[in-house]
């Protein structure tokens, strides 16, 4: 049985690594959607195979897995997004391994691909600059297909690095992160991740380095339940209410490079449905561009009410869990993603942001503790359960 479990975990982790590499190579570096459609179903089948071989599943876990597969599967059909199949499979099988091992695999796979991509761009094999300019300054792409590729990858690499370090990140490491953040910002001109990484480092210093706050305070338990719903509602309202006649919203839109304007356009083109819409996006340069950057809005319009509600429950659950267990680095990660999702659509992108894979792991551990201790309160006594 032990050998079988190790085999299942190896298959699962191997499929996840292959998925990360596939998304980086055929989406971020070379845009080859057919390759995504070729590899993703194969990877999903591999993950499902590891789950079937595991043969350890309660009725409640089976119901949850079937619900995830149906909801994510419907989103995959409506949005023509093969990655959704892999997301569903990875979520269903995440409790076969540890979250730390998942993060290690994600971190090292992403880091190796990012470094190799940059090196190939420096020697001229991959293009180092795209067709974009800002205020007369050429924007560097570092080998990625779009100038935001490296900043977004770096943002999640920072979160994963700090998670793996826990309380042991040295001051020198934080300084190096800030230095790299500044260089990437100056060459890519992307402000969003630049400021968010500063926020992450400040929170890390205040909460972990100086240990000024204990997250087990009662008001934080309630606050973490509200953060994602409030951020979601505010982002939807801002995109819906946007008009150039409103100076405040116009200023925010300018700061976010017309992301709110594009979100407002999307809300006029598409209706909110239970199972979403196929959102047509295109990118033919700075003058011909349409994409819904707000993660909350894209999820609501593209994947539908049911899917968005389910993912919001996952995030609220985890955010509340981080406060109840005083897991400060997890709290920082989830808080940063909440802010990031206001104008970025990677909150469900497990290939870059594996935080959702923690949900089934925590849920399984909570049920195990409840079975052992009955109704006795423990660190896994999460309000949402």
BELWO-V845366 format. One record per pair of residues at least 12 apart in sequence whose ideal C-beta (glycine too) atoms are under 6 Angstrom apart, sorted by the first residue. I is the first residue (numbers start at 0). J is the second residue. D is the distance in whole Angstrom. If there is no record, write none. Layout:
i=[I I]
j=[J J]
d=[D D]
//
This chain:
i=[7 7 7 7 8 8 10 11 11 11 11 11 12 14 14 14 15 16 16 17 18 18 18 19 19 21 22 23 27 27 28 28 28 30 35 36 39 39 39 39 42 43 43 43 46 46 46 47 49 50 50 53 64 67 67 67 68 70 70 70 71 71 71 73 74 74 77 77 78 86 89 93 93 93 94 94 94 98 98 101 101 102 102 105 106 109 113 116 117 117 119 120 120 125 129 130 131 131 133 138 139 139 146 147 150 150 150 150 153 154 155 155 157 157 158 161 161 162 166 173 180 195 195 199 199 202 206 207 214 214 214 215 219 220 223 223 223 224 224 226 226 227 227 227 227 230 231 234 234 234 238 238 238 238 238 239 241 241 255 258 258 262 262 262 265 265 269 272 273 273 273 274 275 275 275 276 278 292 292 293 294 294 294 294 295 297 310 313 313 316 317 317 318 319 320 320 321 324 332 364 365 365]
j=[49 52 53 95 95 96 49 46 49 92 95 96 104 42 45 46 104 104 108 42 42 85 350 108 350 38 350 112 143 148 116 143 144 144 81 81 81 82 84 85 85 84 85 88 88 89 92 88 92 91 92 95 91 87 90 91 87 305 306 309 83 86 87 274 302 306 274 275 301 349 349 356 359 360 359 360 363 357 360 353 356 159 162 353 159 156 152 142 141 142 142 141 142 142 146 284 146 285 188 188 186 187 187 189 183 187 189 192 183 192 351 352 176 196 332 203 328 328 207 200 196 335 339 331 335 331 327 327 322 325 330 325 322 322 318 319 322 315 319 318 337 311 314 315 337 337 295 293 295 341 259 262 263 266 296 266 259 263 342 292 342 291 293 296 291 300 300 303 303 304 305 303 301 302 303 300 301 342 344 342 340 343 344 346 340 344 347 355 358 383 333 357 333 381 361 381 333 378 354 379 379 384]
d=[4 5 5 5 5 5 4 6 5 5 6 6 5 5 4 5 6 6 5 6 5 5 6 5 5 5 4 5 5 5 6 6 6 5 6 5 4 6 6 5 5 4 5 4 4 6 5 5 6 6 4 6 4 5 5 6 5 6 5 6 5 6 4 5 4 5 5 5 5 5 6 4 5 6 5 5 4 5 5 5 5 5 6 5 4 6 5 4 5 6 6 5 3 4 6 6 6 6 5 5 4 6 5 6 6 5 4 4 6 4 5 6 6 6 5 6 6 5 6 6 5 6 6 6 5 5 4 5 4 5 6 5 5 5 4 5 5 6 5 6 6 6 5 5 6 5 5 5 5 5 6 4 5 6 5 5 5 4 5 4 5 6 5 5 5 6 5 5 5 5 6 4 5 4 4 6 5 5 6 6 4 6 4 4 6 5 6 6 5 5 6 6 5 6 6 5 6 5 6 6 4 6]
//
